Amino acid sequence: MEKEQTTPDQYPLTVNALIAACNQKTNRAPVTQLTETEVVETLDRLRLDVLTWRSDGARVERWEHRLDRRWHLTPGRKAIMTILLLRGPQTSGELKTRSERMHSFASVAEVEATLADLAAGDEDSLVRELPRQAGQRENRWMHLAGDEDFEAPAEAVVSPAPKPAAPAGPRGPTAMERIESLEGQVKDLESSLGMLQSELLALRRRLGDLDDGA
């Protein structure tokens, strides 16, 4: 997601480029040291959930994500989710500063409205606000993707000061929109299957010509 927005000419990514991006030492928390085997196995697991996909027609295998459709990501929502996935829990001010290369928010209030939009819904929430810790002036936000959870230490939690309600963001996806999204994913899979069938048929014909020639 980060490279798609910051270096679009290099996206979709080869496996080697993806490994380098995963193991980047800057703008990462935590810093990882993933092997090629770990990255490839993870890509395959994500592909089973239609979260990643191999690009068609490239001489070198390249991979792209499918989260725009799954999470109904606008440019602002995508920038926020990208930074949270890369760097963990952050304040709205930190998110505004760190997302500049991906999306320019007019104000911290606009970031907070986007966060409120991402947090809307009990089952479809993508982020949640953490209790303010001792010594902090602002609350932090964390993403809810995956199985890993984060909780602030109990002894550090203090009651947050009341704050004005965030401006209403765009409505969350309706049931019909989610159905349309799933239908779009099915069409993508059918298209990819059709291409594979065509390639297999062409291969069989070439093998048949070779047998006839022999």
C-alpha positions in Angstrom: 0.0 0.0 0.0 2.8 2.4 0.8 4.8 1.8 -2.4 1.6 2.0 -4.5 1.1 5.6 -3.2 4.6 6.8 -2.9 6.4 5.1 -5.9 3.5 4.1 -8.3 5.9 3.5 -11.2 7.4 0.6 -9.3 4.0 -0.9 -8.4 2.9 -3.8 -8.5 6.0 -5.1 -6.6 8.3 -8.0 -7.4 9.0 -10.4 -4.5 12.5 -8.9 -4.1 11.1 -5.3 -4.0 8.5 -6.5 -1.5 11.1 -8.0 0.7 13.1 -4.8 0.7 10.1 -2.8 1.5 9.2 -5.1 4.4 12.7 -4.9 5.8 13.1 -1.2 5.4 14.8 0.4 8.4 13.0 3.8 8.3 9.4 4.6 8.9 8.7 1.1 10.4 7.7 0.0 13.9 8.7 -2.6 14.5 11.6 -3.1 12.0 11.4 -6.6 10.6 13.9 -9.0 8.9 11.7 -11.2 6.9 13.1 -14.0 4.6 12.0 -14.7 1.1 10.3 -17.8 2.3 8.3 -15.9 4.9 7.2 -13.3 2.4 6.2 -15.7 -0.3 4.2 -17.9 2.1 2.4 -14.9 3.5 1.6 -13.7 -0.1 0.0 -17.1 -0.8 -2.0 -17.0 2.4 -3.2 -13.5 1.6 -4.1 -14.6 -1.9 -6.4 -17.3 -0.6 -8.4 -14.5 1.1 -8.3 -12.4 -2.1 -6.2 -9.7 -0.3 -3.3 -10.0 -2.7 -3.0 -11.1 -6.3 -0.4 -11.8 -8.9 -0.4 -9.3 -11.8 -1.1 -10.7 -15.2 1.1 -10.2 -18.2 4.4 -9.3 -16.5 7.6 -11.0 -17.4 8.6 -11.0 -13.8 6.1 -12.1 -11.2 4.6 -9.0 -9.5 2.1 -8.7 -6.7 -0.6 -6.2 -5.8 -3.0 -5.8 -2.9 -6.8 -5.8 -3.2 -7.6 -3.8 0.0 -9.1 -0.8 -1.8 -12.2 -2.9 -2.7 -12.2 -5.0 0.5 -12.0 -2.0 2.9 -13.7 0.6 0.7 -10.7 2.8 0.8 -10.7 6.4 -0.4 -7.3 8.1 -0.7 -7.6 9.6 2.8 -8.7 6.3 4.4 -5.9 4.4 2.5 -3.2 6.9 3.7 -4.3 6.5 7.3 -4.5 2.7 7.2 -1.1 2.5 5.6 0.6 4.6 8.2 -1.1 2.7 11.1 -0.1 -0.6 9.6 3.5 0.5 9.1 4.1 2.4 12.4 1.6 1.2 15.0 -0.6 3.3 17.3 -0.3 7.1 16.6 -2.1 10.4 17.4 -4.1 12.2 14.8 -1.4 14.9 14.6 1.3 12.3 13.9 -0.9 10.6 11.2 -1.4 14.0 9.5 2.3 14.7 9.3 3.4 11.2 8.3 0.7 10.7 5.6 1.7 13.9 3.6 3.4 11.9 0.8 0.3 9.8 0.3 -2.6 12.2 0.9 -2.6 15.9 2.0 -5.1 16.4 4.8 -6.2 20.0 5.2 -6.3 19.8 9.0 -6.0 17.5 12.0 -9.8 17.8 12.2 -10.1 16.2 8.7 -7.8 13.3 9.9 -10.0 12.8 13.0 -13.1 12.7 10.7 -11.5 10.0 8.6 -10.5 8.1 11.7 -14.1 8.3 13.0 -15.3 7.0 9.6 -12.8 4.1 9.8 -14.0 3.3 13.4 -17.7 3.3 12.5 -19.6 0.1 12.8 -19.1 -2.8 15.4 -18.1 -5.5 12.8 -16.6 -3.4 10.1 -14.4 -1.1 12.2 -10.8 -0.8 10.9 -9.4 1.4 13.7 -10.1 2.2 17.3 -9.1 4.9 19.7 -6.9 3.9 22.7 -7.2 5.4 26.2 -4.9 8.3 26.9 -1.7 7.2 28.8 -0.1 9.1 31.6 2.1 11.9 30.3 0.4 12.1 26.9 -1.7 15.0 25.7 -3.5 13.2 22.9 -5.1 9.8 22.4 -3.6 7.4 20.0 -5.4 5.3 17.3 -4.6 1.7 16.3 -5.6 -0.4 13.3 -7.7 -3.6 13.8 -6.4 -5.6 10.8 -5.1 -9.1 11.6 -5.1 -11.0 14.8 -2.6 -9.0 16.8 -4.0 -6.7 19.5 -2.6 -3.9 21.5 -3.6 -2.6 24.9 -2.2 0.3 26.9 -0.7 -0.8 30.3 -3.4 -0.6 32.9 -1.4 1.5 35.3 -0.7 4.1 32.7 -4.3 4.6 31.6 -6.1 7.7 32.8 -9.6 9.0 32.0 -9.4 11.0 28.7 -10.7 14.5 28.8 -14.1 15.0 27.0 -13.7 16.2 23.4 -16.0 17.5 20.8 -17.6 14.9 18.5 -15.6 14.4 15.3 -17.2 15.8 12.2 -19.3 13.2 10.5 -17.4 11.4 7.8 -18.6 9.5 4.8 -21.1 6.8 5.6 -19.8 3.2 5.9 -20.5 0.6 3.2 -24.1 -0.7 3.0 -24.9 -4.4 2.8 -25.6 -3.9 -0.9 -22.2 -2.2 -1.5 -20.5 -5.1 0.3 -22.4 -7.5 -1.9 -21.3 -5.6 -5.0 -17.7 -5.6 -3.7 -17.8 -9.4 -3.4 -19.4 -9.7 -6.8 -16.5 -7.7 -8.2 -14.0 -10.0 -6.5 -15.7 -13.0 -8.1 -15.5 -11.4 -11.5 -11.8 -10.8 -11.0 -11.3 -14.4 -10.1 -13.4 -15.6 -13.1 -11.3 -13.3 -15.4 -8.1 -14.8 -14.0 -9.4 -18.3 -14.3 -10.4 -17.6 -17.9 -6.9 -16.5 -18.7 -5.4 -19.6 -17.1 -7.7 -21.8 -19.1 -6.7 -20.0 -22.3 -3.0 -20.5 -21.6 -3.5 -24.1 -20.7 -5.4 -24.7 -24.0 -2.7 -23.0 -26.0 -0.1 -25.1 -24.2 -2.0 -28.3 -25.0 -2.2 -27.3 -28.7 1.5 -26.6 -28.9 2.2 -30.0 -27.3 -0.2 -31.6 -29.8 1.7 -30.0 -32.7 4.9 -31.3 -31.4 3.5 -34.8 -31.1 2.1 -34.6 -34.7 5.5 -33.5 -35.9 7.3 -36.3 -34.2 
